[in-house]
Amino acid sequence: MRRRHRGKVEVALTAATPDVIAITLQEIVSLVEVLDHAHAQISHLSDAESDTVADASGAALVPSLFARVGLAAIQGFHDIPLLADEVGLLEAAVINLESYEGNEVVLVAGYGLLDLFAKRRKNVHPLREVHGILAFSEEAGDAVSGSATPSMT
């Protein structure tokens, strides 16, 4: 179903929508730090092509995450959608960091995020796409629970 609302093209996602969790801005920051470090390590120690490195490190996800953060901020939402399948990219990045001599602090942060995300309730908000960017349709209270994300600083 398509709706036009104040100049925005919105597409409500259907029952075939994949599982999604709500994460915080601080968790996005930590996630991006882990993915960026994985990308740097794999690039430095591997002779793989850049597309392969971006996929193996999860760095290809970063632009989408930034777009979701921006849209959530514009909407006044605190929760940012992360597809359950995208958590697998974090897991792959952490595994690759173990193989490619990743920083121990970053590895601990990556494992901490994986633990937090595994405990997170799925599908607490309806989803939609706005100009191709995944977003929550509404935010009823705080869906994100638990303590703050592990920090690398």
HELIX and SHEET records of a PDB file:
HELIX    1   1 LEU A   25  LEU A   45  1                                  21    
HELIX    2   2 SER A   50  SER A   57  1                                   8    
HELIX    3   3 ALA A   59  LEU A   61  5                                   3    
HELIX    4   4 VAL A   62  GLN A   75  1                                  14    
HELIX    5   5 ALA A   84  SER A   99  1                                  16    
HELIX    6   6 GLU A  104  LYS A  119  1                                  16    
SHEET    1   A 4 ARG A   2  HIS A   5  0                                        
SHEET    2   A 4 LYS A   8  ALA A  12 -1                                        
SHEET    3   A 4 LEU A 127  VAL A 130 -1                                        
SHEET    4   A 4 ILE A 133  PHE A 136 -1                                        
SHEET    1   B 2 VAL A  20  ILE A  23  0                                        
SHEET    2   B 2 ILE A  80  LEU A  83 -1                                        
END                                                                             
